[in-house]
Amino acid sequence: ELLPKKEVKLFVGMSEMQRTWYQNILSKNIDALNATANRVRMLNILMQLRKCVNHPYLFEGAEQPPFTNDERLVRASAKLEL
């Protein structure tokens, strides 16, 4: 018989690259964030912020050459560094 499931939540900050992308997304869409009329646009912005928090390499142009699987891949996302 299995033991009951235990869930542990660890809150981790963002890496420097994630903070930069997050701020860029917010600053480009500040007018939409202040207006409550366009719900679809707000949901799109929130989805972009979620992508940023997951891993900034999900955005086109975020990864700089050379395109290799090295330590930069881990350092770009704070949750992977944990």
Order of alpha helices (4+ residues) and beta strands (2+ residues): alpha-alpha-alpha-alpha-alpha
